[in-house]
């Protein structure tokens, strides 16, 4: 890998870009929205400043990392050795994006999706060369969480999957292979952490602080509602809705009306200063 492009400058995309520049990769960060792109760059700058303050890196290393970062709102500039998207969890959007990327990039470019739940085989179906597409699933916050799932679609080349695996290792991550099933490993298991907590709330068994406190007292680092606010209530709801559809509307994956209401109100968690909790 010589150059990296990250598509989507939200919390996840900017986190992936941060990992890349800290690991020595010249990285292009893209977003269609100029304001979102600016926020993403500022998020990267802030996280590097925090790392310096905590003694996890030096100011010189942080400055050098930032020099590797560039940004654009022009999708025709998305040319790199390794391209990963972290956009909305919607199949048609991802398919359209990768069709465009395939048309403007070298045959040797690796195309990666950070999808949380959509099968890689479905995303790659319209591509002329679906063997170039691989799932590379980070967890939030991407610059801190060590695990990365590498997912091979039905057509993914083993060499491409291995290259993506090695790229994740080069970022200092712990990479694991996962089969191409909805939610892969972690999100399939973790989905019920959120869904059951929301059901408890819907049924008035306990309130939000009680549920979170009990979960934390049981050994979980964060309660379900605090974690949804950190990830993004909208993002979490989108993944749950996608998995509900992918599993043919199995009731155990049913999205919550309470979470839907939060999304409709624009209460997306920490990033909007209001979610299941209020943030100053």
Long-range contacts (C-beta under 8 A, 24 or more apart in sequence): 1-25, 1-81, 1-82, 1-110, 1-163, 1-167, 1-170, 2-26, 2-80, 2-81, 3-27, 3-28, 3-80, 3-81, 3-82, 4-28, 4-80, 4-81, 4-82, 4-83, 4-84, 5-29, 5-30, 5-78, 5-79, 5-80, 5-82, 5-83, 5-84, 6-30, 6-83, 6-84, 6-85, 6-86, 7-31, 7-78, 7-83, 7-84, 7-85, 7-86, 7-87, 7-97, 8-85, 8-86, 8-87, 9-33, 9-36, 9-37, 9-39, 9-40, 9-41, 9-71, 10-36, 10-40, 10-86, 10-232, 11-43, 11-140, 11-141, 11-232, 11-271, 12-86, 12-114, 12-138, 12-140, 12-142, 12-235, 13-40, 13-86, 13-87, 13-114, 14-40, 14-41, 14-43, 14-44, 15-43, 15-47, 15-138, 15-140, 15-141, 15-142, 15-143, 16-84, 16-86, 16-114, 16-138, 16-142, 17-44, 17-69, 18-44, 18-47, 18-48, 18-65, 18-142, 18-143, 19-138, 19-142, 19-143, 19-171, 19-172, 19-173, 20-68, 20-171, 21-65, 21-66, 21-68, 21-69, 22-48, 22-57, 22-61, 22-65, 22-143, 22-171, 23-170, 23-171, 23-172, 24-68, 25-68, 25-82, 26-68, 26-70, 27-68, 27-69, 27-70, 28-70, 28-71, 28-72, 28-77, 28-78, 28-80, 29-69, 29-70, 29-71, 29-72, 30-71, 30-72, 30-73, 30-74, 30-75, 30-77, 30-78, 31-71, 31-73, 32-73, 32-75, 33-73, 34-73, 37-71, 37-72, 37-73, 40-71, 41-69, 41-71, 44-69, 47-143, 75-100, 76-104, 78-104, 78-105, 79-104, 79-105, 79-106, 79-109, 80-105, 80-109, 81-108, 81-109, 81-110, 82-109, 82-110, 82-112, 82-164, 82-167, 83-109, 83-110, 83-111, 83-112, 84-112, 84-113, 84-114, 84-136, 85-112, 85-113, 85-114, 86-114, 86-138, 88-238, 89-115, 89-116, 89-117, 89-118, 89-235, 89-238, 89-239, 89-242, 90-238, 91-118, 91-122, 91-123, 94-118, 94-123, 95-123, 95-125, 95-126, 98-123, 98-124, 98-126, 98-127, 98-133, 99-126, 99-127, 102-127, 102-128, 102-129, 102-132, 107-132, 110-134, 110-160, 110-163, 110-164, 110-167, 112-136, 112-164, 114-138, 116-183, 116-184, 116-187, 116-239, 116-242, 117-182, 117-183, 117-184, 117-187, 117-239, 117-242, 117-243, 117-246, 118-182, 118-242, 118-246, 119-153, 119-180, 119-181, 119-182, 119-246, 120-151, 120-152, 120-153, 120-156, 120-180, 121-153, 121-154, 121-155, 121-180, 123-153, 124-153, 124-155, 124-156, 130-155, 130-156, 131-155, 131-156, 131-157, 131-160, 132-157, 132-160, 133-160, 134-160, 134-161, 134-164, 135-178, 135-180, 135-184, 136-164, 136-167, 136-168, 137-178, 137-184, 137-186, 138-173, 139-186, 140-230, 140-231, 140-232, 141-230, 146-172, 146-173, 146-174, 147-173, 147-174, 147-176, 147-186, 148-173, 148-174, 148-175, 148-176, 149-175, 149-176, 149-177, 149-178, 149-184, 149-185, 149-186, 150-175, 150-176, 150-177, 150-178, 151-177, 151-178, 151-179, 151-180, 151-184, 152-177, 152-179, 152-180, 153-180, 154-180, 182-242, 182-243, 182-246, 182-247, 183-239, 183-243, 183-246, 187-239, 187-243, 188-243, 191-239, 191-240, 191-243, 191-253, 192-252, 193-220, 193-224, 193-227, 194-224, 194-227, 194-228, 194-236, 194-240, 195-240, 195-252, 195-253, 195-254, 195-255, 195-256, 197-223, 197-224, 197-225, 198-224, 198-256, 198-258, 198-259, 199-256, 201-256, 201-258, 202-256, 202-257, 202-258, 208-276, 208-277, 225-275, 225-276, 225-277, 226-276, 226-277, 228-259, 228-269, 228-275, 228-276, 229-269, 229-270, 229-275, 229-276, 229-277, 229-279, 230-269, 230-270, 231-269, 232-268, 232-269, 232-271, 233-259, 233-262, 233-263, 233-267, 233-268, 233-269, 233-275, 233-276, 234-263, 234-268, 234-269, 235-268, 237-262, 237-263
